[in-house]
Amino acid sequence: GGPHHILLLYQGKTTSNIAWIGGFDLAACYWFVTLTGMTQPEERTRLTYVTDTYCVWCWAFGEALREFATKNAHRLTVEVLPAGMLVGERVQPVGEKVRVLETAERVTELTGAQFGEGFRAAVRDGRTVLDSTFPAVAFQALLEQDPERGLDIAHALQKAWYMNGLDWHGDATMAAVASELGLNVEQAVDAFPDPAML
């Protein structure tokens, strides 16, 4: 057959013959890759991961997904695409969102995912405006420096919020994330436009 493609969504379903892998069902992903004959050495399956920096469930299973991708690197190529979960009318200060900390606690109970004190402090303060546009632009700018590290970059963006509570309205967060990833900070900051222009 032709090339194979798996689409992994941060939430929701697909309605075609593309596999739906929701929640934490990475075992289903492995099953799909293994049992449908997608193991020929000359043909690697392309997995498209649509994620969002502010998607709490993406943060929750991010480590498992990176581990899965590493173990199956010989049979998978992973493309990461930033989603627009919080854009337009959905952009709002975190203080106006309901039950953010309660949801984080529930996610920890279900998955073991951790949330940092910086995140909790930012939520309690309530002033940080959550807009998926900024981290999506940051993702593309960082990916230009290292196109093979899409999952690592997406994880670092989510960590900046869910562990450290950093605000993307300015260069400081971009600089911190680029530094953590070992990328060129000056180049990353230069590629990140003034939020007022977005």
Secondary structure as GFF3:
##gff-version 3
##sequence-region A 1 198
A	DSSP	beta_strand	5	9	.	.	.	ID=ss1
A	DSSP	alpha_helix	26	35	.	.	.	ID=ss2
A	DSSP	beta_strand	45	51	.	.	.	ID=ss3
A	DSSP	alpha_helix	56	71	.	.	.	ID=ss4
A	DSSP	beta_strand	76	82	.	.	.	ID=ss5
A	DSSP	three_ten_helix	88	90	.	.	.	ID=ss6
A	DSSP	beta_strand	92	93	.	.	.	ID=ss7
A	DSSP	three_ten_helix	94	96	.	.	.	ID=ss8
A	DSSP	alpha_helix	100	111	.	.	.	ID=ss9
A	DSSP	alpha_helix	117	125	.	.	.	ID=ss10
A	DSSP	beta_strand	129	130	.	.	.	ID=ss11
A	DSSP	alpha_helix	133	145	.	.	.	ID=ss12
A	DSSP	alpha_helix	150	162	.	.	.	ID=ss13
A	DSSP	alpha_helix	171	180	.	.	.	ID=ss14
A	DSSP	alpha_helix	185	191	.	.	.	ID=ss15
A	DSSP	three_ten_helix	195	197	.	.	.	ID=ss16
###
